[in-house]
C-alpha cells in the first residue's frame, strides 16, 4: 500500500489531499450505515492522530457534521505537530467548531471513529494515543476503525499493547495482509474495503489483478 500511495502521487498526479478526501467520505458513509442510515442528531466522537490517518478521520467528521450528526473531534496530538495536509483539515474543523474543547465522554456516544494510527505503525502505541485507545475500548460503545484498528500491525496481524477492538474496520483500496490473520480477528471486527480512487492501470503496473470490484458500491464487505 505504501507503493500504491507513492505511485498515485508520482505517476498519476492524484494528490494526498484527494485520497484523504475520498477516504474520509467513505468513512463517513460507513459510519452513517452503522447508525442505521440516519446520522442526524446522533452523537459521534472521532479520535484523530497526527498523521494522514488522522486527516482522514477529520474529513469524515466534516462529512458527518454536514449530515447533521453531533460530532466532536479529539486530536491526540499537538496541533502544531500535524503534517501539512492533516493540518489543513484541522484548520477547517476549527472553523466549524468541531474540535472538542475538553475530553469527550466516550460512554455517551453512539459511535466512535478510530483514526489514531494508520498502516505505518512500528511498535506499540504510546502516550496520548495509547490513553485514547484504552478509553475507547473501555467505553463499551461501537468503534469503527479507519484502515486498521490503531495498534494492529497491518503486515503480521499482531496486536500491540494497547490495540483498538473495533466493531468494524473500513480499510482502504486493498485489505492489508495483517487484517486477515487469525490473531487480528478479535480486533478488526467486520471488515470492509473502500474505494479511494486507485486507477486499475496502477494495479496492473504492479502486477495486481484487482478487477472492477467497486462497480456496484464504493464500500464492500470482505469475507
Phi and psi in degrees as GROMACS dihedral restraints (atoms count N, CA, C in turn):
[ dihedral_restraints ]
;  ai    aj    ak    al  type     phi  dphi    fc
    3     4     5     6     1   -61.9    20    10
    4     5     6     7     1   -37.9    20    10
    6     7     8     9     1   -70.3    20    10
    7     8     9    10     1   -37.4    20    10
    9    10    11    12     1   -60.3    20    10
   10    11    12    13     1   -47.8    20    10
   12    13    14    15     1   -59.3    20    10
   13    14    15    16     1   -42.8    20    10
   15    16    17    18     1   -63.3    20    10
   16    17    18    19     1   -46.3    20    10
   18    19    20    21     1   -69.0    20    10
   19    20    21    22     1   -34.2    20    10
   21    22    23    24     1   -54.6    20    10
   22    23    24    25     1   -44.7    20    10
   24    25    26    27     1   -78.9    20    10
   25    26    27    28     1   -51.0    20    10
   27    28    29    30     1   -80.4    20    10
   28    29    30    31     1   -33.3    20    10
   30    31    32    33     1   -99.7    20    10
   31    32    33    34     1   -32.1    20    10
   33    34    35    36     1  -110.5    20    10
   34    35    36    37     1    -7.8    20    10
   36    37    38    39     1    70.4    20    10
   37    38    39    40     1    20.2    20    10
   39    40    41    42     1   -90.3    20    10
   40    41    42    43     1   110.5    20    10
   42    43    44    45     1   -81.4    20    10
   43    44    45    46     1   160.4    20    10
   45    46    47    48     1   -56.0    20    10
   46    47    48    49     1   -40.0    20    10
   48    49    50    51     1   -62.9    20    10
   49    50    51    52     1   -32.9    20    10
   51    52    53    54     1   -69.7    20    10
   52    53    54    55     1   -45.3    20    10
   54    55    56    57     1   -62.1    20    10
   55    56    57    58     1   -40.4    20    10
   57    58    59    60     1   -64.5    20    10
   58    59    60    61     1   -40.8    20    10
   60    61    62    63     1   -63.1    20    10
   61    62    63    64     1   -43.8    20    10
   63    64    65    66     1   -63.2    20    10
   64    65    66    67     1   -42.7    20    10
   66    67    68    69     1   -64.3    20    10
   67    68    69    70     1   -45.4    20    10
   69    70    71    72     1   -66.7    20    10
   70    71    72    73     1   -38.3    20    10
   72    73    74    75     1   -64.4    20    10
   73    74    75    76     1   -41.0    20    10
   75    76    77    78     1   -64.4    20    10
   76    77    78    79     1   -39.7    20    10
   78    79    80    81     1   -63.4    20    10
   79    80    81    82     1   -41.3    20    10
   81    82    83    84     1   -63.5    20    10
   82    83    84    85     1   -38.9    20    10
   84    85    86    87     1   -64.9    20    10
   85    86    87    88     1   -44.7    20    10
   87    88    89    90     1   -65.1    20    10
   88    89    90    91     1   -38.4    20    10
   90    91    92    93     1   -61.8    20    10
   91    92    93    94     1   -43.1    20    10
   93    94    95    96     1   -60.3    20    10
   94    95    96    97     1   -41.2    20    10
   96    97    98    99     1   -63.5    20    10
   97    98    99   100     1   -39.1    20    10
   99   100   101   102     1   -69.9    20    10
  100   101   102   103     1   -19.5    20    10
  102   103   104   105     1   -95.3    20    10
  103   104   105   106     1    19.7    20    10
  105   106   107   108     1    75.7    20    10
  106   107   108   109     1    18.0    20    10
  108   109   110   111     1    76.7    20    10
  109   110   111   112     1     9.1    20    10
  111   112   113   114     1  -131.9    20    10
  112   113   114   115     1    76.1    20    10
  114   115   116   117     1   -78.4    20    10
  115   116   117   118     1   -13.4    20    10
  117   118   119   120     1   -57.3    20    10
  118   119   120   121     1   130.1    20    10
  120   121   122   123     1    68.9    20    10
  121   122   123   124     1     6.9    20    10
  123   124   125   126     1   -87.2    20    10
  124   125   126   127     1   132.0    20    10
  126   127   128   129     1   -76.4    20    10
  127   128   129   130     1   127.1    20    10
  129   130   131   132     1  -134.6    20    10
  130   131   132   133     1   136.5    20    10
  132   133   134   135     1  -114.4    20    10
  133   134   135   136     1   134.0    20    10
  135   136   137   138     1  -111.9    20    10
  136   137   138   139     1   119.8    20    10
  138   139   140   141     1   -96.9    20    10
  139   140   141   142     1   120.2    20    10
  141   142   143   144     1  -121.7    20    10
  142   143   144   145     1   137.5    20    10
  144   145   146   147     1   -93.4    20    10
  145   146   147   148     1  -172.7    20    10
  147   148   149   150     1   -85.9    20    10
  148   149   150   151     1   -11.0    20    10
  150   151   152   153     1   -94.2    20    10
  151   152   153   154     1  -163.9    20    10
  153   154   155   156     1   -68.6    20    10
  154   155   156   157     1   -29.4    20    10
  156   157   158   159     1   -61.7    20    10
  157   158   159   160     1   -41.9    20    10
  159   160   161   162     1   -62.4    20    10
  160   161   162   163     1   -37.3    20    10
  162   163   164   165     1   -62.2    20    10
  163   164   165   166     1   -38.3    20    10
  165   166   167   168     1   -63.2    20    10
  166   167   168   169     1   -38.5    20    10
  168   169   170   171     1   -63.7    20    10
  169   170   171   172     1   -37.4    20    10
  171   172   173   174     1   -65.0    20    10
  172   173   174   175     1   -40.7    20    10
  174   175   176   177     1   -61.1    20    10
  175   176   177   178     1   -44.6    20    10
  177   178   179   180     1   -59.5    20    10
  178   179   180   181     1   -40.5    20    10
  180   181   182   183     1   -59.5    20    10
  181   182   183   184     1   -42.3    20    10
  183   184   185   186     1   -63.7    20    10
  184   185   186   187     1   -43.3    20    10
  186   187   188   189     1   -68.2    20    10
  187   188   189   190     1   -38.2    20    10
  189   190   191   192     1   -67.2    20    10
  190   191   192   193     1   -37.7    20    10
  192   193   194   195     1   -59.3    20    10
  193   194   195   196     1   -42.7    20    10
  195   196   197   198     1   -63.5    20    10
  196   197   198   199     1   -25.7    20    10
  198   199   200   201     1   -88.9    20    10
  199   200   201   202     1     2.5    20    10
  201   202   203   204     1    96.6    20    10
  202   203   204   205     1     2.1    20    10
  204   205   206   207     1   -69.0    20    10
  205   206   207   208     1   153.3    20    10
  207   208   209   210     1   -91.1    20    10
  208   209   210   211     1    92.8    20    10
  210   211   212   213     1  -101.5    20    10
  211   212   213   214     1   135.4    20    10
  213   214   215   216     1  -123.5    20    10
  214   215   216   217     1   137.2    20    10
  216   217   218   219     1  -113.3    20    10
  217   218   219   220     1   125.0    20    10
  219   220   221   222     1  -108.8    20    10
  220   221   222   223     1   114.7    20    10
  222   223   224   225     1   -90.3    20    10
  223   224   225   226     1   117.0    20    10
  225   226   227   228     1   -91.2    20    10
  226   227   228   229     1    48.4    20    10
  228   229   230   231     1  -165.2    20    10
  229   230   231   232     1   164.0    20    10
  231   232   233   234     1   -73.5    20    10
  232   233   234   235     1   122.4    20    10
  234   235   236   237     1   -54.3    20    10
  235   236   237   238     1   -29.2    20    10
  237   238   239   240     1   -70.3    20    10
  238   239   240   241     1   -12.6    20    10
  240   241   242   243     1  -103.6    20    10
  241   242   243   244     1     8.0    20    10
  243   244   245   246     1   -68.3    20    10
  244   245   246   247     1   147.0    20    10
  246   247   248   249     1   -67.0    20    10
  247   248   249   250     1   160.6    20    10
  249   250   251   252     1   -55.2    20    10
  250   251   252   253     1   -46.3    20    10
  252   253   254   255     1   -71.5    20    10
  253   254   255   256     1   -46.0    20    10
  255   256   257   258     1   -59.8    20    10
  256   257   258   259     1   -33.8    20    10
  258   259   260   261     1   -62.3    20    10
  259   260   261   262     1   -38.5    20    10
  261   262   263   264     1   -63.0    20    10
  262   263   264   265     1   -43.2    20    10
  264   265   266   267     1   -63.8    20    10
  265   266   267   268     1   -38.6    20    10
  267   268   269   270     1   -64.8    20    10
  268   269   270   271     1   -38.2    20    10
  270   271   272   273     1   -62.9    20    10
  271   272   273   274     1   -36.0    20    10
  273   274   275   276     1   -63.6    20    10
  274   275   276   277     1   -45.4    20    10
  276   277   278   279     1   -63.5    20    10
  277   278   279   280     1   -35.8    20    10
  279   280   281   282     1   -62.7    20    10
  280   281   282   283     1   -39.5    20    10
  282   283   284   285     1   -63.8    20    10
  283   284   285   286     1   -31.4    20    10
  285   286   287   288     1   -86.5    20    10
  286   287   288   289     1    -8.3    20    10
  288   289   290   291     1    71.9    20    10
  289   290   291   292     1    30.0    20    10
  291   292   293   294     1   -93.9    20    10
  292   293   294   295     1   -11.8    20    10
  294   295   296   297     1   -70.4    20    10
  295   296   297   298     1   128.7    20    10
  297   298   299   300     1   -67.0    20    10
  298   299   300   301     1   125.1    20    10
  300   301   302   303     1   -73.1    20    10
  301   302   303   304     1   -28.1    20    10
  303   304   305   306     1  -138.0    20    10
  304   305   306   307     1   172.4    20    10
  306   307   308   309     1   -63.9    20    10
  307   308   309   310     1   120.4    20    10
  309   310   311   312     1   -70.8    20    10
  310   311   312   313     1   150.4    20    10
  312   313   314   315     1   -84.5    20    10
  313   314   315   316     1   104.0    20    10
  315   316   317   318     1   -69.2    20    10
  316   317   318   319     1   -17.1    20    10
  318   319   320   321     1   -78.2    20    10
  319   320   321   322     1    -7.4    20    10
  321   322   323   324     1  -114.9    20    10
  322   323   324   325     1    22.8    20    10
  324   325   326   327     1  -115.6    20    10
  325   326   327   328     1   163.0    20    10
  327   328   329   330     1   -89.4    20    10
  328   329   330   331     1   -20.7    20    10
  330   331   332   333     1  -159.6    20    10
  331   332   333   334     1   140.8    20    10
  333   334   335   336     1  -113.2    20    10
  334   335   336   337     1   130.1    20    10
  336   337   338   339     1  -101.5    20    10
  337   338   339   340     1   125.5    20    10
  339   340   341   342     1   -98.4    20    10
  340   341   342   343     1   106.5    20    10
  342   343   344   345     1  -128.5    20    10
  343   344   345   346     1    43.0    20    10
  345   346   347   348     1   -83.3    20    10
  346   347   348   349     1   -47.4    20    10
  348   349   350   351     1  -138.3    20    10
  349   350   351   352     1   137.5    20    10
  351   352   353   354     1   -97.2    20    10
  352   353   354   355     1  -154.2    20    10
  354   355   356   357     1   -76.1    20    10
  355   356   357   358     1    -5.1    20    10
  357   358   359   360     1   -87.9    20    10
  358   359   360   361     1    10.2    20    10
  360   361   362   363     1   -59.7    20    10
  361   362   363   364     1   136.6    20    10
  363   364   365   366     1  -128.6    20    10
  364   365   366   367     1   117.3    20    10
  366   367   368   369     1    83.8    20    10
  367   368   369   370     1  -171.6    20    10
  369   370   371   372     1   -80.4    20    10
  370   371   372   373     1   149.4    20    10
  372   373   374   375     1   -60.4    20    10
  373   374   375   376     1   150.1    20    10
  375   376   377   378     1  -129.0    20    10
  376   377   378   379     1   163.7    20    10
  378   379   380   381     1    49.5    20    10
  379   380   381   382     1  -128.1    20    10
  381   382   383   384     1   -61.2    20    10
  382   383   384   385     1   -38.7    20    10
  384   385   386   387     1   -63.1    20    10
  385   386   387   388     1   -45.6    20    10
  387   388   389   390     1   -60.4    20    10
  388   389   390   391     1   -38.1    20    10
  390   391   392   393     1   -63.2    20    10
  391   392   393   394     1   -41.3    20    10
  393   394   395   396     1   -75.5    20    10
  394   395   396   397     1   -30.1    20    10
  396   397   398   399     1   -61.0    20    10
  397   398   399   400     1   -46.7    20    10
  399   400   401   402     1   -63.9    20    10
  400   401   402   403     1   -40.1    20    10
  402   403   404   405     1   -64.7    20    10
  403   404   405   406     1   -42.3    20    10
  405   406   407   408     1   -63.1    20    10
  406   407   408   409     1   -44.5    20    10
  408   409   410   411     1   -63.7    20    10
  409   410   411   412     1   -35.1    20    10
  411   412   413   414     1   -80.2    20    10
  412   413   414   415     1   -11.1    20    10
  414   415   416   417     1   -71.2    20    10
  415   416   417   418     1   -26.7    20    10
  417   418   419   420     1    76.5    20    10
  418   419   420   421     1     7.6    20    10
  420   421   422   423     1   -98.7    20    10
  421   422   423   424     1   156.1    20    10
  423   424   425   426     1   -62.2    20    10
  424   425   426   427     1   141.7    20    10
  426   427   428   429     1  -124.9    20    10
  427   428   429   430     1   129.9    20    10
  429   430   431   432     1  -112.0    20    10
  430   431   432   433     1   117.6    20    10
  432   433   434   435     1   -95.3    20    10
  433   434   435   436     1   141.4    20    10
  435   436   437   438     1   -93.0    20    10
  436   437   438   439     1   119.0    20    10
  438   439   440   441     1    72.3    20    10
  439   440   441   442     1   -46.8    20    10
  441   442   443   444     1  -160.2    20    10
  442   443   444   445     1   148.4    20    10
  444   445   446   447     1   -61.4    20    10
  445   446   447   448     1   129.5    20    10
  447   448   449   450     1   -59.3    20    10
  448   449   450   451     1   127.3    20    10
  450   451   452   453     1   106.1    20    10
  451   452   453   454     1   -10.7    20    10
  453   454   455   456     1   -91.6    20    10
  454   455   456   457     1   134.9    20    10
  456   457   458   459     1   -76.6    20    10
  457   458   459   460     1   113.3    20    10
  459   460   461   462     1   -77.2    20    10
  460   461   462   463     1    -7.7    20    10
  462   463   464   465     1   -90.6    20    10
  463   464   465   466     1   -46.6    20    10
  465   466   467   468     1   -98.3    20    10
  466   467   468   469     1   -21.9    20    10
  468   469   470   471     1    83.6    20    10
  469   470   471   472     1     7.9    20    10
  471   472   473   474     1   -77.8    20    10
  472   473   474   475     1   124.8    20    10
  474   475   476   477     1   -77.1    20    10
  475   476   477   478     1   135.1    20    10
  477   478   479   480     1   -82.0    20    10
  478   479   480   481     1  -175.7    20    10
  480   481   482   483     1  -125.2    20    10
  481   482   483   484     1   105.8    20    10
  483   484   485   486     1   -89.3    20    10
  484   485   486   487     1   176.1    20    10
  486   487   488   489     1  -144.9    20    10
  487   488   489   490     1   134.9    20    10
  489   490   491   492     1   -58.6    20    10
  490   491   492   493     1   134.7    20    10
  492   493   494   495     1  -102.1    20    10
  493   494   495   496     1    94.4    20    10
  495   496   497   498     1   -82.3    20    10
  496   497   498   499     1   146.9    20    10
  498   499   500   501     1   -73.7    20    10
  499   500   501   502     1   -37.8    20    10
  501   502   503   504     1  -150.6    20    10
  502   503   504   505     1   152.2    20    10
  504   505   506   507     1  -125.8    20    10
  505   506   507   508     1   129.5    20    10
  507   508   509   510     1  -105.2    20    10
  508   509   510   511     1   101.6    20    10
  510   511   512   513     1   -90.1    20    10
  511   512   513   514     1   164.4    20    10
  513   514   515   516     1  -114.5    20    10
  514   515   516   517     1   130.3    20    10
  516   517   518   519     1    72.5    20    10
  517   518   519   520     1   -63.0    20    10
  519   520   521   522     1  -139.2    20    10
  520   521   522   523     1   145.4    20    10
  522   523   524   525     1   -65.3    20    10
  523   524   525   526     1   132.1    20    10
  525   526   527   528     1   -76.2    20    10
  526   527   528   529     1   147.3    20    10
  528   529   530   531     1   -57.1    20    10
  529   530   531   532     1   -39.8    20    10
  531   532   533   534     1   -64.5    20    10
  532   533   534   535     1   -27.4    20    10
  534   535   536   537     1   -66.5    20    10
  535   536   537   538     1   -20.9    20    10
  537   538   539   540     1   -98.3    20    10
  538   539   540   541     1    -2.6    20    10
  540   541   542   543     1   -78.8    20    10
  541   542   543   544     1   148.5    20    10
  543   544   545   546     1   -57.0    20    10
  544   545   546   547     1   -44.5    20    10
  546   547   548   549     1   -62.2    20    10
  547   548   549   550     1   -20.6    20    10
  549   550   551   552     1   -84.0    20    10
  550   551   552   553     1   -20.3    20    10
  552   553   554   555     1   -56.4    20    10
  553   554   555   556     1   -42.2    20    10
  555   556   557   558     1   -65.2    20    10
  556   557   558   559     1   -16.1    20    10
  558   559   560   561     1  -100.1    20    10
  559   560   561   562     1   -28.4    20    10
  561   562   563   564     1   -80.3    20    10
  562   563   564   565     1   -37.7    20    10
  564   565   566   567     1    69.2    20    10
  565   566   567   568     1  -149.3    20    10
  567   568   569   570     1   -69.4    20    10
  568   569   570   571     1   131.2    20    10
  570   571   572   573     1  -106.1    20    10
  571   572   573   574     1   131.1    20    10
  573   574   575   576     1  -127.8    20    10
  574   575   576   577     1   155.6    20    10
  576   577   578   579     1  -125.8    20    10
  577   578   579   580     1   138.3    20    10
  579   580   581   582     1  -116.7    20    10
  580   581   582   583     1   145.2    20    10
  582   583   584   585     1   -76.9    20    10
  583   584   585   586     1   124.7    20    10
  585   586   587   588     1  -115.3    20    10
  586   587   588   589     1    16.4    20    10
  588   589   590   591     1    91.1    20    10
  589   590   591   592     1    23.6    20    10
  591   592   593   594     1   -72.9    20    10
  592   593   594   595     1   122.2    20    10
  594   595   596   597     1   -67.1    20    10
  595   596   597   598     1   141.6    20    10
  597   598   599   600     1   -60.1    20    10
  598   599   600   601     1   -27.1    20    10
  600   601   602   603     1   -62.1    20    10
  601   602   603   604     1   -34.6    20    10
  603   604   605   606     1   -64.6    20    10
  604   605   606   607     1   -46.0    20    10
  606   607   608   609     1   -59.8    20    10
  607   608   609   610     1   -42.3    20    10
  609   610   611   612     1   -63.5    20    10
  610   611   612   613     1   -38.0    20    10
  612   613   614   615     1   -63.3    20    10
  613   614   615   616     1   -27.3    20    10
  615   616   617   618     1   -92.1    20    10
  616   617   618   619     1     1.2    20    10
  618   619   620   621     1    76.2    20    10
  619   620   621   622     1    25.3    20    10
  621   622   623   624     1  -108.0    20    10
  622   623   624   625     1   126.2    20    10
  624   625   626   627     1   -96.0    20    10
  625   626   627   628     1    98.0    20    10
  627   628   629   630     1   -98.3    20    10
  628   629   630   631     1   -22.0    20    10
  630   631   632   633     1    66.4    20    10
  631   632   633   634     1  -167.1    20    10
  633   634   635   636     1  -101.1    20    10
  634   635   636   637     1    65.3    20    10
  636   637   638   639     1   -66.9    20    10
  637   638   639   640     1   -29.1    20    10
  639   640   641   642     1  -102.0    20    10
  640   641   642   643     1    21.9    20    10
  642   643   644   645     1   -68.4    20    10
  643   644   645   646     1   -25.1    20    10
  645   646   647   648     1   -99.1    20    10
  646   647   648   649     1   -24.6    20    10
  648   649   650   651     1  -161.9    20    10
  649   650   651   652     1   149.4    20    10
  651   652   653   654     1   -84.3    20    10
  652   653   654   655     1    -5.4    20    10
  654   655   656   657     1  -132.2    20    10
  655   656   657   658     1   126.7    20    10
  657   658   659   660     1  -124.8    20    10
  658   659   660   661     1   143.1    20    10
  660   661   662   663     1   -75.9    20    10
  661   662   663   664     1   142.3    20    10
  663   664   665   666     1  -108.0    20    10
  664   665   666   667     1   123.1    20    10
